Amino acid sequence: PTSVRFSVDEKLNQVVIKVVDPATQKVIKQFPAEAILKMREEMLDFDTKPPAGLLLSEKT
């Protein structure tokens, strides 16, 4: 048997669903995957504070 856990990632305001083995508490599957959540967090951080040394060229 498995259990399903629902939570909300506060930073992304994203629902996260985890399928968990109740005996071991090990996460069997997660939606969206942890890698996707991390990538979205990095994209949010990039929007608010671009990395130092990043140059953009704009024509006006």
C-alpha positions, -999 to 999 in steps of 0.1 A, spaced: 0 0 0 10 36 -6 -3 69 6 -7 102 -12 3 135 3 -6 169 -9 13 201 0 19 235 -13 53 249 -22 51 283 -5 77 300 -28 61 288 -60 25 287 -48 25 252 -64 6 221 -53 30 192 -48 17 156 -48 39 128 -33 32 91 -34 48 77 -2 55 42 12 39 44 46 62 18 61 95 36 52 82 71 46 102 70 13 88 92 -15 81 68 -44 70 95 -69 65 133 -68 45 155 -91 60 179 -102 94 163 -98 119 179 -74 141 189 -104 112 208 -120 105 227 -87 142 236 -83 143 248 -119 112 270 -114 127 285 -82 159 293 -101 139 310 -128 121 331 -102 154 341 -86 168 350 -120 138 373 -127 144 392 -94 182 392 -93 201 383 -125 236 368 -120 265 393 -117 283 398 -150 253 391 -172 252 416 -200 222 424 -221 221 445 -252 190 465 -259 182 487 -289 161 518 -281 
